[in-house]
Amino acid sequence: MRKATISFLLIISVLSLFHDSVYARSIKKRKIKKLFKHSAIVNNHFTGFALYDIDEHKMIYELNADKYFTPASNTKLFTFYTCLKMLGDSIPALRYQIRGDSLIFWGTGDPSFLHSDLKGINGLNFLKNNSKQLFYSPGNYTGELFGPGWGWDDYNDYYQAEITALPIKDNVAQLYVDHDGNLQVKPYYLKRFLNPDINYHPEKFKVKRDLLSNNFVYPAGEIPPGYRQEIPWKTSLQLTMALLQDTLKKQVSLLQIPMPADAQTIYNTNADSVYRRMLQPSDNFIAEQLLLVCSAVKFNTLNTDSVISYAKANFLNDLPDAPQWVDGSGLSRYNLFTPRDLVALLLKIHDEVKDEALLHSMMPIGGVAGTIKSAYKTDNGQPFVWAKTGSLSNNHNQSGYIVTRKGKRLAFAFMNNNFVQPTREIRDEMVRIVTYIHEEF
């Protein structure tokens, strides 16, 4: 009888330990709910949140997860996934065909072509080292210079470069003061458009481009030490041709002909490097151009609307809510996604990349790299959150992945719209909640 009692107590003890272990491993919905209920910050504006357990394949907690939010640069996750599905391991730089003594080439929208960081030079070297007479054929881009819903008055800001079939050097002028105190610009070709203006008196020194031309003006007088600024230039076929010839140091002529289906391809840059550059600093120019690259690969034309429609019909038709998606970068306020859509998308990305370490390396990394480097601290030197941010005036979001101290792998979308307090306060509260989830579960 004593042995039976001991055995029974042992079984109860083991079952109790098993129950406690399972309970400890599970994330308690009520604790997450309490975090939001008692947050003064997230309750004074429109907040959405979704938290998903990747290993247990279940949603843990939702707050307004079925409501639509302005995603800002969280839109780049849609662009990222579309590229994963449509592009190979390298970005096509140019399409070309050789006819007799002529080499005719077409743009693919490749953002890495002479990019200041990515430095895609395969296409450049191909053109430079070829002995054929060069002909550029434009006309395969059928969209506008700006995306739908973009702010026209942001034209002078670095993050709103114009969209083109053959971008060169980011489509952005890099202005700086040299050691002699003189104003300089890269590419140097644009130097001719820089002019002092005695009637221009901004609060602090800055250069301003004319809305419809490449006339850059700056205040007359001393240029402050350390001055740097990036301004998109006004794109045009004439400027593209001039920059091409100035860079190649050889003649390039125009030839307007349709691109044949059998045109060959020159590849530029490793795709993962381009995605990393798009996601970590949240590069709008790269995001917009990448959708054109997808369109070039699928349709032999460069059209953002076509590739978005194709992606929605073929890759995103199983999302919980139909996304309203209009551009590659998230500059447009016409974009509208739900938090649970973003979580579903993150799971798709996770499954598509397959290599979690690689995926994490391309995302902004809390305490380490990208737009959340300074927002989060690492945990004893180890990052625990990898998330894409998205910011417009009165909107700030994060969507990505968390690994908790107990090894739980989670996907989350945290969206904040229509707040009036400083963005820093919203960001800090998101960081507090995400860090709590990491530490407690």
VENMO-V345934 format. One line per field, one symbol per residue. ss: DSSP state (H for helix, E for strand, C for the rest). burial: + if it has 24 or more other ideal C-beta (glycine too) atoms within 12 Angstrom, else -. Layout:
ss->???
burial->???
//
This chain:
ss->CHHHHHHHHHHHHHHHHHHHHHHHHCCCHHHHHHHHHCCCCCCCCEEEEEEEECCCCEEEEEECCCCEECCHHHHHHHHHHHHHHHCCCEEEEEEEEEECCEEEEEECCCCCECCCCCCECHHHHHHHCCCCEEEECCCCECCCCCCCCCCHHHCCCCCCCCCCCCCCHHHEEEEEECCCCCEEEECHHHHHHEEEECCCCCCCCCCEECCCCCCEEEECCCCCCCCEEEEECCCCHHHHHHHHHHHHCCCEEECCCCCCCCCEEEEEEEHHHHHHHHHHCCCHHHHHHHHHHHHHHHHCCECHHHHHHHHHHHCCCCCCCCCECCCCCCCCCCCEEEHHHHHHHHHHHHHHHCCHHHHHHHCCECCCEHHHCCCCCCECCECCEEEEEEEECCEEEEEEEEECCCCCEEEEEEEEECCCCCHHHHHHHHHHHHHHHHHHC
burial->--------------------------+----+--++--+-++--++++++++++----+++++++++++++++++++++++++++++--++++++++-----++++++++++++++-+-+++++-++--+---+++++-++-+-++++++---+++-+++++++++++++++++++------+++++-++--+++---------+++++----+-+++----+---+-+++++++---++++++--++---+------+---+-+++++-++++++++++++++++++++++++++++++++++++++-+++--++--+++-++++++++++++++++++++++++++++-++-----++-+++++++++++--++------++++++++++--++++++++++---++++++++++-+---+--++-++++++++++--+
//
